[in-house]
């Protein structure tokens, strides 16, 4: 089946090294790269013959056809989802890309976790859209095949569907009725005295059950024609049991017979099932849209954050973005003191229509005076529509008639203890809205995550600022280690959670089999399909966990070798040019100048080839990433005082003097003003230093006057 096989992806990228790196990342996280294309025309030919599941498309292709045009043709002609890749995130590029209705957008350089998440969301959205379209087609066919009149509305009474029989009964055509209120389309009057009757769907939605009027009534058409009918109103519910609409079916009593009633009953059951299914799909799509909106809010917050921003500024940016995104009346952030005894409102958002409200910033609340309210928050649970009597008095004073309140905990990760990450509630975030749809269950968690992440940003920026002035290098290193461990822990927990979910579903199915509750052939087939699906989840997530742990262990074994290194002869005049062959394409594309110099009297060197190769390629790769166009990169090898001296030099990208000593520390990354430029874990140069030391050598870096040099000295 479709969801049981690897997803095949076409990579469209005209830079070979970048395309190869993307392919490596995709295959490492469980996808299959069907092919790589360097132009839009080539991509169209591959899509026409091989039909990939998804296309990763570079917007800025060098050929005549741009990535945008290629994506437009792929989407319209083959219906295959396209995710854009680009190094240019300007407004014009985003606007042009949006016109092609892409399924995702990634700015280079990006983390593989971002790539994985974006592909998962794109594939899931594509699957939901295909399923919703198919369900809508089947539902429309079913409704139109019913021989009785049927009208479907949402919970506001807006007409969503009307079949041909109902068109003849009411005198309204489908095109004219869609979007109208039911009171405009349907007129019911009593049989006895022709008094107007309330639309039966309202009662069905209020009670949440199927209802019928006790007596037959007349449907009066636009032309005044009255038809005697008996009605049946059915509420439409989502998977949480929330009513989201109704379907009313009218039986024409003038030609009713037993055969017709039996067929009509079957059609009603199928109709109810179809409406339930489409409601579930709509809800899942709504949850996906909420998740995408949360990512967008986070992106906007990160884009506005500057290294010099303080805690209040970042909190204010976050609360403004959330308030505008939700069209809220009022939002606030309250943070606790170190003893969790006082909660103080630190930031707030007031809707422009309610500027008459007075500011509550600085309001303090004694936590111990409101145990019921704070107990739920400290248990990481949100308050959804809380009773005013539960709230602290300052929060009660913020409410006004018609408000819907949501109060979420702010949760941050604490330092690891005994190998685990402790999470602590350090405050609360509140939202008041009026006249909006009710909150859904996933929304409080998403909102809590956004605000919690903003507070984490505050702490990270604070540590980075203070570390440069007051904190010793060792304290900074510990912070970065904690950040790295936190990221790894999150990545390791996700596959385990998915595996646990699949095992729980296996247990439920085994109980059904033991109790003999699966007998019909159709149910058995569906059961085996589910078993295959859960087995696929277990296999995929196990493989993902295995690769993650294997990568971490490989790094640990690389930096802490337990066995002696076997050395062999290395002829540098042959070895260096072979090593540089890996970089010629990259430096040519980046318009850099690469050269090398080997002393003519350089003798044969005895060393560990793979370690030395890793040292040189890491230093050259670093230089290629950070050297601007038209600047030089050079590697040289010569004998200085009976020692081999290797130098990798690049121009145009100096390293600040205060960072030179720290760059070899594990997990250290030079602070950047743009958060999008943060990539890697800060292990590359640390690994180089470990390898150099394991070979009995030394390494140091110099940077001045636009020239940066890494020097490695090794014993002959």
C-alpha positions, 0 to 999 in steps of 0.5 A: 500500500502507499503508506507502507513503502518508502517515499520516492523523492526527486531532487532538482538542484543544479549544484552537484555537491548540494544535491549530493548532500541533500540526497545523503540527508534524505536517505539517512532519514528513511527516504529514497531519492528516485533521481537528481535533476539539474534543470527544469526540463530534465525534472519534467522528463523524470516526473513524466516517466518515474512519478515520484511521491514528492519533488524538492525544487531549487527555485534559482535554476541556471537553465532557461526554465526556472524552478517556479515554472517547473513546479507549476507544470509538475503540480498542474499536470501530475498533481505531485507535491513540490517543496521549494529550496532556496538561498533567497528568502526575500519577499518577492521570491516568497510571493512568486513561490506562493502563486504555485501553491507549494507544499513547503518552503526551506531556506538554505542552509537548513538542518536535516530535522527541518528537512524531515519535518517539512517533507512529512508535513507536505506528504501528510497534507497531500494525502489529506487533500487527496483523501478529502477530494475522494471522500467529497466525490463519493459523498456527492455521488451518494447524496445525488443518488438518494431518491429522497430529498436531502439537505446538509448544513454546517452548525451555523445553518449554512447550506453545504449540499442539496441533492436534485430531489431537494432541488425540485422540492424547494425550487432552489438549485444547488449553485444558488442554495450553496452558502445561503442560510437554511431559513432562506432555502427551506420553508416548513409549515404544519399540515393542519394550519400552515404555521411556520416550523423551525428547521429540524436540524437545529433540534438535532444539533442541540440534542446531539441525536437523530430527531423527527417531527411528530407529524407530517408537514408541508415543504413550501417551494419558491413557487408556492408549491406544497409537498407533504413530507415526513422528515428526519434530522441527523446531527453530524459529529467529529471524532471528539463527539462535537456537533459540526452540522446536520443532514435533514432528509424528507420522505415524500409521503405521496409515493412512499412504499416499503421498498423505498423506505428500506433503500432510504434507510441504507442510504441514510446510514451511508450518508451519516458515515460519509459525513462523519468521515469527512468531518474527521478529515476536516478536523485533521486538516484543521489541526495541520493548519494550526501546526503550520500557523504555529511554525509561521508565528515562530518564524516571525518571532525569530526573524525579529529577534536581535542579539541585543534584545532583552527578555521583555522585548522578546516576550513582547514580540511573541505576544504581539505575533500570537495576539495578531494571529488569533485576533485576540482581545487581550493576551498576557504573560506572567512569570514566576519568581525563583521560589514560585511564590509570586507570579507577575504580569511582564508583557501584554497585548491589547487589541487596537479596538480595545485600547481603552483597557488599562495596562495590567503589567506589573500586577503580582499574584501570590501563588499559594493563595490560588492552589486549585488554579496553579495546581493544574498549570504545574501539572502541565495542563491548560485551563480551557474556559475556566470558571471565573471563580477559579481565577485569581482576582487580577485575572477575573478583573480582565474578563468581560461579557462574552470572553472565552479564556485560555490560560497555558503553562510556560514550560522550559527544560532544566539542566539534565539530572541523572541523564534525564531532562527536567521540565519546569513551569515558570509562568502562564500565558493567557488569551481572551477572545470574543465571538470566535469559534471554540478552542480545539484540544490541540490549540492550547498545547501549540500555544504553550509551546510557542511561548515556552520556546520564546522564553527559551530564546530569551535564556539562550540569548541571555547566556550568550551575552553574559558569557562574553562578559562575566561567565567563564569558558567552562560555564559556556561549554556546559550550557552548549552541551546541555543544549546539544543533549536537549536536542538529541533527547528530543530526537530520541524520544519521538521514535520511541513515542511512535513505537509505543503508539504502534504497540498499543494499537497492536495490543488492541487488535490482539484483544479483538482477535481473542474476543472473536470480534472480527468475523466478516471478511471485509473487517479481516482485510481492514484489520490486516491492513492496519497490522501492516501499517503499525508494523511499518511504523515500528520498523521505520521508527526503530531504524530511525532510533538506531541510526540516531544512536549509531551516529552519536556512538560513532562520534564518541568512538572517533574522539575517544579511540580505544585502539592504536592507530596503524600508520602507513606511507603517504606520498603527499605529491600524489595524495593531496591532488587526489584529495582536492578532486572532491572540492574542485566542483564546489569552489568553481561553482562558488567562484573561489580560487583553490591552490596547493603547494607541496615542498619539493623536498618533502619526504614520504610521511608515515601517518594514519591515512583515514585520520589525516584525510578527515583532518584535511577534508574537514579544514578544507570544507570549513574554508569552502563554506566560509570563503566569499567569491573571488577569494583564495583557499590554499593548502600547503605541506612542508618540513619545518624543524623536522616536523610536517607542517600542514596549512589551510589558508583562506581569505576574506572571512576573518575569525574574531580574535576573542573566538579563536581559542573557543572554536576548538571546544566541543559543541561551540558555535560562533554566534551569528546575528541571523538565527537561520545561519546556525547549522551543525553541532559545533563538533567539526573542529573539536573532532579535528583537534582530537584527531591531531592530538591522537597523531601526536601533533598540534593545531592552532588558528590565526586570523588577521587582515582578512586571512585565516590560517589553520596550522597542523604540525605532525611528527615525521 
